[in-house]
């Protein structure tokens, strides 16, 4: 399914504007220059057909969702940001606050509250539960976190996007997962995490060269979720250094006519 995954923000001085977003909002660009690549990536780029300052700042407003609007506002205040609208709690159960970036674009801070999610469920006629709008995240246990870190780097070519005591967070393909130190052992009795890939045969061949031992040949799995547009997938499984069972899958799409 097509999706909006990024926004291009044009500027006559992209270096200055990009630096402001990194400093004021705390986003580091990825290798392609996208800010917040795990959300809707924001790419700041130069163009010679735009003015130094935006003429209609309210036409496109960049919504920046934050876990704590008070902390985000304090960070912006420290950097002398110009407030268009002060932080306030709206009737919809949302905290809002709007500032200008150096080009005059409006950046709106938003913090959601449980009240907002309840009201949204009511508007949609749904009976939601306490986790209806929680963000799901994969957690994989590791008895030896250093060993797991070396395995994910040497075998899968993945380095942690960030780390804390007892945990490593990995980012790939706009998603993330965490490997955490645990005294328990992985059962490995079911798939604990899956990777969707293109060209599964090539991926299997490369991982085999890197030392991965697969649990089976690539098999055909019938059926898939309607939103994917696929009729099934080709899949196989392998274990990480800690015994977690990981899957590889490639969507099988009907031939275009």
JOJO-V486921 format. One record per backbone hydrogen bond with DSSP energy under -0.5 kcal/mol. CO is the residue of the C=O (numbers start at 0). NH is the residue of the N-H. Records with the same first field share a line. If there is no record, write none. Layout:
CO=NH + NH
This chain:
2=4
4=40
6=8 + 42
7=9
8=44
10=46
12=16
13=17
14=18
15=19
16=20
17=21
18=22
19=23 + 24
20=24 + 26
21=25
25=27
29=32
32=43
33=29
34=41
35=38
38=40
40=6 + 42
41=34 + 43
42=8 + 44
44=10
46=49
55=58
56=105
59=105
60=62
61=63 + 107
62=64
63=109
67=71
68=72
69=73
70=74
71=75
72=76
73=77
74=78
75=78 + 80
76=79
80=82
81=99
84=97
87=89 + 95
89=92
92=112 + 115
93=89
94=110
95=87
96=108
97=83 + 84
98=106
99=81
100=103
102=53
104=100
105=61 + 107
106=98 + 108
107=63
108=96
109=65
110=94
112=115 + 116
113=117
114=118
115=119
116=120
117=121
118=122
119=123
120=124 + 125
121=124
125=127
128=131
130=133
133=135
137=177
139=179
141=181
143=147
144=148
145=149
146=150
147=151
148=152
149=153
150=154 + 155
151=157
152=156
161=168
163=166
165=180
166=163
167=169 + 178
168=160 + 161
169=176
171=174
174=171
175=137
176=169
177=139 + 179
178=167
179=141
192=246
194=196 + 248
198=202
199=203
200=204
201=205
202=206
203=207
204=208
205=209
206=211
207=210
211=213
212=238
218=234
219=221
220=232
224=227 + 229
225=228
228=253
230=222
231=251
232=220
233=249
234=218
235=247
236=214 + 215
237=245
239=242
241=185
243=239 + 245
244=191 + 192
245=237
246=194
247=235
248=196
249=233
250=252
251=230 + 231
